[in-house]
Amino acid sequence: MILGGIVNSLKDIFFPVNCLNCAKEGAFVCNECFETLDLSGVFCCPICHKETIDGNYCDNCQPLFIDKHVAAIKYLETDLIGEIIHNFKYQYVEDLDKIIEKMLINFFANKKISDIDLITFVPLHSRRYVERGFNQAEKIAILCGKILHKPVTNLLKRTRYTHPQAQFKRQERLVNLQNAFSLENKKDVFAKNILVVDDVFTTGSTIQECAKVLKLHKAANVYGFSLARG
């Protein structure tokens, strides 16, 4: 047995894990509970949340900066997906990488994403990155790139520290994020179709602000993707 296998075996013995949903020992999400996740996708207007074809805007909403948005699963804080994202985002339970990758494989196997040239992600401010130690959106973007066979590039920079979006209502969220992002490399976006990845889409203000920067620098199309949508 190689060293990694020995370490994993010792972890299983001394630090057993339990399913986040049913508490069954052996994995953070057991096979039975994984099957309860509805990965048929969420395809809604990016503004009003009305169900639409392929996540386009509805006829009543004025399109903003992202051209469409899709998510793998509906977000409910008290459901299993809420537990997965909370533990992944705030505690970085590394083993959940495998669960999220499995979720994405299931979703992308049945749903086609518009033709894209590259994938990027919502950036964290350097202060929050130090606090957390990783960027959950980047982790998800890397998994998407692996599955879709597309390059993942850090295109955006968070230029000022913002308070967590969950503290604000919709209009306040827009103000909180105004001019919070800039472009790292202009030549990487010209005439490109870009997928912007985040963990959860709620009002969409974060991805819209990211897309605004990309569109201002002549990206052709900007699509939003999140693991879950509230």
N, C-alpha and C positions, 0 to 999 in steps of 0.2 A: 504493500500500500504506500503510495506517495505521501509526502508530508501534508499536502492539502487535504487528502482524504483522512489522514489521522486527526488533523485539527478539527475537521467537520464532525468526525465521529465523537471526539471529546466534547464538542459543543453540544451535540445531541444528547449526550449522557448527562452533562452537568448543567446545561442550560436548555432544557426541552422547550419547544415552542408549541403554542396552541392556536388553533384556528380562531381568527378574529370574530368569526360569526357563531360557531357552535361550540368552541372551546375544545374540540377534539385534538388530542396530542399528535404531533408529527409534522405539521406545516402551518404557516400563517393563514393560508386559505386551503382547506381540504378540497379534494376533488368534487365531493358532493356539493359543497357550498359554491365552488367556482361555477358549477353548472347552473346555479340560480341567477348568475349575473346576465342581464339582458344586454348583449353586445350587438344588437341589431342597428345601433346608431341613433343619434339625435340629429335631425335635419330640420332646422327652424330658421326663420328670419333672424338675422343678427341683432335686430332692434327690438321687435315686439314679441318674439318667441312663438309666433304663429308657425305651425308646421308648413314647410314648403318643400319643393323638389330640390334635392341636393344641397340644402342649406342656403339657398338664394334668398334675396330680399322679397318680401311680399309686395303686392301691388300698392299697399297703403303707406309704405315706409320709404323714405328717401335714402338711397344708398349712400353709405359713408366711404370708408377707406378700404376695409377688407371687401373682397368681392363675394365671398360666401364664408360660411362657417359650418363645420361638422364636428361632432363629438362621438366618442365610442359608446358612451353610456350616460344615462340620466343620473344627475347627482342628487342624492338624498343623504343628508348629514347623518341620520340615524340608521341608515342601511349599511350593508357590507362595504359598498363603494366609499362611503364616508369614512369608515374605519381604515380602509386601505390607504386613502389619500392622506388622512390625518397622520397615521403612523409613518407613511413615506415622507411626508413634507416636513413634519416637525420633529420627528425622532430619527429619520433616515434608517429605517429598518431595511438593511441592505438586501435581505432575502426577498423583499417585495419587488425588487427589480425583475425577478423571474416571473412573478405573478403578473405584473404589468406588461411584460413582454408577451406573455401568453394571451393576455386580454387583447393586445394590439394585433397579434397574429390572427386571432379569431375574427376581429373586426375587419382588418384589411383583406382577409381571405374572401369576404363577401361584398365588400364595398370598394368601389373605385374612387380614388382621389383624382381630381383634375391633374392634367399633365403639369409636373413641376420640374424646375431645374435644380433647385436646392432647398434645403430646410434650415430654418433658423429658429430662435426661441426668445421668449420674453426674458430680458436680462434682469439680474438683481443688482441693486446698488452695492458697491464694494463693502460698505459698512454692514449691510445685511448678509452679504456673502460670508464675511468673517464671522458674524454671529451664528450663522447656520452651518457653514462649512461646505455647502454645495448648493447648486441651483436645481430644484426639482424639475423645472421646465426643460433645462438642458439634458437632464437624464432621460426624460421622455422623448425628447427630440432625437437623441442618439439611438434610442431603440427604434424609433420610426425610420431613421435613416438606414439602419441595419435591415429592417424588414422590407422597405421600399427600394433599397439599393440606390439611395440618393445621398449626395454629400451633405454634411451638416456643418454649417459655418456660423461663427459668432459675428453676426452683422451689426448688432445694436449695442449701445452703451447707455446705461442709466446715468444721466448727468446730475441728478439731484436726488437726495434722500426723500422718500415719500412715506407717509404713514400707511399702514395696512389698509387695503381697500375695503375690507370687511367692516371697518368702522364707519363707513359713509353710505349715504343714500346715493341714488344714481347721479344726480346733478353734481353733488359734492365729489363724487369719484372722478368726474370729468375734470373738475377744477384741480383736484389733487394731483392728477397725472399730466396736466397741461405742460408741454415743453419739457417733459421729464426724460425724453430719449433723444439720442443722436445716432448718427451713422458712423460705424467704424471705418468702412472702406467703400467709397462710392462706386468704384469700378466693378464691385461684385454684384451690384443690383441692376445695372442698366439693362433694360429690355428682358429681364428675367421674370419667370414665374416662381414665386416664393411661397413656401408654406411656413407660417409662424405658429409655433407650438407653445401651449401653456398647459398647466395642470387642470384648472377648472375655469369654465366660462360662466360668468354670472350676468353682469350687465354688458360685458364686451368692451368696456371702456379701455382696458389695458391693451388688448390686441388691436383695437382701432387706433390707439395712439402710436403703437409700433408700426402699423400699416401706413399711417399718415407719413411717417418719416421715410419709409421705403418708397411710397408713391411720389413724394416730393423730389426724390432722387431718381425718378424715371423707371422704377420697377414696372413691368408690364402688368402683372396680376399678382395680388397678394391674397392668399387663402388662409383662413384661420382653422386650426385644429386643436382641440383639447381632449384630454382623456375623458373628462366628464363635463356635463353642462347642467347648471342649476335652473 
